[in-house]
C-alpha cells in the first residue's frame, strides 16, 4: 500500500526528533545572546519565543495535557483558554482563578524545562493558522498555473490543493512552532501573575516574566 503524504511527512519529522535534529539545550538562547549581543532586539525576540512556549504549556495544563507522538500533539484541548505572548510575558484569556493560574504557570514551566517539550506546541496557535493559509494559497496558485485552464481541471486542481494543504499544514505548523516561534523557556523566571479585567470579551490575566542567567 502506498504511504500517504501525511504519513511520509510524519516519518520524516519523527526521524528528526530521534536524533537527526538538534534537541533543545538549556544554554542555547543564552549562548546566542552572548555571541550576538550587538544585534538590536535579539533578547526581546528570545523572550517572546520562550514566553510563547510557556503560554502554550499553561493553556495545556489548564485545559488538558496532550499526548505526544514525535513532537506532535494529539488531543482535543479545552478552547476556553487562549493567549498572546510579548517580550514581557503573556496574556491568558479565559475564566480562571488567579491562584489556579499561578500554580498552572509554575507547573508548566517546570514540565517544559524537565523534558516535556511537546507542551510548547499547540494546535490553536496562530503559527499553525498562518501556515495553513500560506500553504493553501500557494498550492492553489500552483495548481492554477500548472493545470489546463478549463473549469473542470481547475476545479479538481483547487480541490486537490486544498485537501493536500489541510493534511500537511498541521504537521508543518507544529514544526514551525517547535523550531521558529517557540523555544523551551530555560531562561525564564516568573515574576507575577495578575488579573487585567476584561480583554477581547474574556477575563484576562498577565503573566510577567523576566530573563535569568543559568548558574
N, C-alpha and C positions, 0 to 999 in steps of 0.2 A: 504494500500500500504506500502511495506517495505521501510524504510528510507535507503538512500544510505550511504556508509561510510563517504562521504564528508559531508552530512547533519548532521550525528551524531557527527562528529568532530567539525563542526561549532557550534552546540548546546552546546557542552562541553566547548569550548573556550569562547563562548559568556557568559556562566554562570560564568566563572572565572572573567571576567571583570565587571560583575554585582554585585560583592561584595565578591566573594569567592576567590579572588586572590589579593594580596597586590597591591594597586594602587600607582603610583609614589608619593613620598614625597619630598618636597623641600630640606630637610636636610639629605636624605638617604645616599648620597655619602659622604657628609661632616662628618656625624656620623661614617660611616665605616672607613674613613681615620683617624679619631681621635682614634678610637678603635684599629685599626690595623696599626698604623703609623710605626711599626717596620718591616712591610713586604716590601721588596725591590720592587720598581717599581709599587706599588699599585696606587700611584697618577697618573702615566702615563697611566695605564690601564683605570682608571676612566675618564681621559681626553679624551682618544681615544673613549670610548663609548659615551661620551657626544658630542664630535665633530662629530662622525658618525651620531648621530641623527640630528644635525644641518645641516650637509651635505645633508641628505635626505630631510629635510624640505625645504632647499634652492632650491634644484632641483624641488621640487613640486611647490614652489612659482614661479619659472621661467617658468616652463613648463605646469602648470595646476594643480590646487588643487584637491585632491581626495575626493570622497565621502567616508563615513565611516560606516561600519556595525560591531558592536562589536569593535575589534581592527583591523579589516581587511580593506584594501584599495581597492576600486573597481572603477577603471577608466582606461582610456588609457592615459598614460603620454607622454610627449614630449621627445623622446630619443636623442635629440640633445645635452642633457646635462648629464654629469656624474661626479663622484667624487672619491676621495681617501683620507681617513682620517688618521691622525697621532696624536701624543700626543701634537703637537704644533698648530694644526689646520687642515685644509683640502684643497686639490686642487679641483678646479672646472674646468672641461673641457667643452669647448663649446664657440661659439661666443656670447659674451655678453659684453656690455659696463660696464666699471668699476663702474661708478656711479649707474647704474641699479643693478649691483650685490651687491654693498654696501647696497642699500636700501632693496634688497631681503633678505640678510643675517639678517639684523636687524629685518625685519618683521617676518622672520622665527623664530628667537629666541623668539620674543615677543609672537607669537602664540603658540609655544611649551610650554613655561612656564606658560601660562594662560589657559592651559587645552586642547589644540588641539593635544593630544598625538599621534593620528594616523599619524600625519605628520612625525614622527620618523621612520616609516616603509615604505619601498619602494620595489616594486616587482622586480626591476632590481638589487637589492643588491646581492653581491657575497655570502652572507649568504644563500639566497634562492637557488642559483645555487648549492652551496655545499650540502645543504640538499637534493635537487633533485637527485644529483649524488649518494650520500650515500644511500638514500632510495631505489633508483632504483637498485643499485648494490646489496644491502642487500636482497631485495625481490627476485631478480633474482637468487641469490645464494641459498636462501631458497627454492625456487620452484625447483631448480635443484636437491637438495638433498632429498626433500620430495616426489616428484612425480616419477612415473615409468620412467625408463631410455629409453623407446622407443622414437623415434624422434617426433611422433605426440604429445605425452603427454608433452614432453619437450618444444615443440614449443608453445602449448597452455599455459603452465605454464609461460613461458617467457612473452608472450603477456599479460596475466592477471597481472603479477607482474609489468610490465612497466605501464600498464593502471592505476592500483591502485596507484602506486607511483606518477604518474602525477596528479591524483586527490587530493592526500593528501599533496604533497610537498609544494604547495603554502601556505596553512594554517600553516603547521608546520614551514616552513621557516619564515613566518611573526611572528609566536610565538617566534621563536628563536631570531629574531631581537629584538622584544619588551622586551625580558627578559634577553638576554645574550649579544648581540653585540652592542646594543644601550642603552642609558639612557637619560632621559629628562635633558637638559643642564641647570639645575638650577644654577650651579656654574661657568658657562662660561661667560667671558666678551670678546667682540670682540675688538681686538687691531688694526688690519689693514686689508685692502683688497687691494692687489697689483697684477698687471699683471706679469706673468712669461714667456711670449713668447709662443713658440710652444712646446708642450709636447705630446707624443703619437699621433702625427699627428693632434692635435687640439690646438686651443688657450687655454691657461691656466691662471688661477688666483690662488693665495694662500690667504686663509682667515686665518689669525693668531689669535689665541685665547689664553686666559690666565685663570687661576683659580681665582675665587673670593669667599671670605667668605661671607655668608649671614649675614645681620645685625640682 
